Amino acid sequence: MTFLSGFIALVGPPNVGKSTLLNRILGKKIAIVSPKPQTTRNRITGIYHEKDCQMVFMDTPGIHKTQTPLHKSMVNSAQSAFKEVDLLVLMIEMLHPRPPEIPMILNYIRKSKKSSFLVINKIDKGPKEKLLPVIAAYNETHFFKSIIPISALTGDGVERLLGELKSMLSEGPAFFPADVQTDQTESFLVAEIIREKIFLHTRQELPYSSAVTVEHLEEVPKKKLVLITAKIHVESDSQKGILIGQGGKMIKHIGQAARQDLESFFGNHVFVELLVRVDKNWSRDPRTLRRLGY
């Protein structure tokens, strides 16, 4: 039997559903999601397996105009994926098909000279009649092997997308064992789950001014327990106060929400201790960014 394999980048503007699609493809949550743009900061690898093929997906940060060293790091991470993969999947939204970042992204695709697909996501959010002019407009660019409408949320169209991608794979080896769905470390995934809860439960600039590092992660098999200590980094004392909340209410709420996901992830009881540290203007300091994993 011929075995097919390849690397595929999910690229596009912020908040179009790249992480939701990756989770849908894998049938497991490995990428955090929130309604806020620019939730994804690092490239996240997800491995999809079939008997005769393996697709290695890269979920990339949303491409946008950079404002800070953190934003530049995020966009650089996405840009580098154009060079490292075999296939590109550009994602847009049906109801917002031409965000301002599109000309820049199309230019990256043109320069990459890689086979590319256009995925029109969130078709569950409006009437299907909206699709036809979007498909017609992008057909005129002659950039894409195929244009595929989907709903990453419901799964509509995802099987077709996988079939189209598989048809473009080359003969090659399996890069990962069949039981591996991501190459991210447990500490990275734990930090991302906690950061997701910050995005979901806090407002204004706080989600964008926070980062998470895992200080301690210990599995205690005899007690079916996982012990986690994580540090949330913010940029000012006022942000620290908001994050902790009156009487520690907010930090407790975030910890409880994270614990539920972490217990599902580990399949064991989890104890989470969250600490808050002020790192002044960390998102603008290249050295601190490197220390925090960006």
C-alpha positions, 0 to 999 in steps of 0.5 A, a space after each residue: 500500500 502506498 503511504 502518503 504524508 505531508 505538512 499543511 499550514 492553516 493560515 489566515 487573518 485572526 479569529 477565522 477559526 483555524 484552531 477550531 478547525 484543527 480541533 475538529 480534524 483531530 477530534 480532540 482539543 489541542 488548540 485553545 479557542 476564544 471569541 477574541 482575536 489573536 488568541 493563538 500566539 505560537 504555532 501548534 502542530 496537530 497530526 491527523 492519521 489514516 491507515 494510508 496517510 498522515 497529515 501534519 497540520 500547523 495552526 498558525 497565529 493570525 496574520 495582522 499588522 504588527 504593533 509590538 514585539 509580541 505581535 511581530 513574533 506571532 506573525 513571524 511564526 506564521 510567515 515561516 510556516 509558508 516555507 516549511 510546509 507542502 500545502 497551504 490552507 487559507 481560511 476566511 469567514 463567509 460573512 467577512 471575506 475580505 479583511 484588510 490582511 488578505 492582500 498581504 497573505 495572498 502575496 505570501 502565498 504567491 511568493 511561496 509557490 506552494 499548492 494552496 486551498 481556500 477554506 470559507 469558514 463559518 457557513 453556519 453563521 448566515 445564508 448559503 447565498 452569501 457564498 457564491 459571490 465570495 467563491 466567484 471573487 476568489 476564483 478570479 485570483 487563480 491562486 487556489 487548487 480548490 475553494 471549500 466552504 466549511 463550518 469548523 464548528 459543526 464539521 460541515 465540509 471538513 471531510 471534503 477538505 480532508 479528501 482534497 488535501 489527501 489528493 495532493 499529498 505525495 508518497 512519503 513516510 509517517 513522521 509521527 507514531 500513530 498514537 501521537 496527535 501533537 508534538 507539544 509538551 504537556 507543560 505547553 498545553 497546560 499553559 495554553 489551557 490556563 491562558 484560554 480561561 484568562 481570555 474567556 473570563 477577563 476583558 479589555 487589554 488584560 487577556 493580551 497583556 498576560 502570559 502563562 508559564 508552568 513552574 511545576 507539573 507532577 503526576 502522582 499515579 498512586 493518588 490519581 492526581 496531577 499537581 500543577 503550579 503555574 505563573 501568570 505574567 501581567 504588565 502592571 500592578 493594576 492588571 495584577 489586581 484585576 486578575 486576582 479580583 476582590 477577595 481572590 474571586 477572579 483568580 479562583 474562577 479562572 483556576 476552577 475553569 482551567 481545572 475542569 479542562 485539565 482533568 479531562 486532558 489528564 484523565 485524573 484529578 488535578 490541583 492547580 495553584 495559580 500565581 500572578 507576577 508583574 513583568 513590566 511591559 513584557 510584551 515589548 521586551 524581546 528578552 522577556 518574550 524569549 523567556 516566556 516562549 515567544 
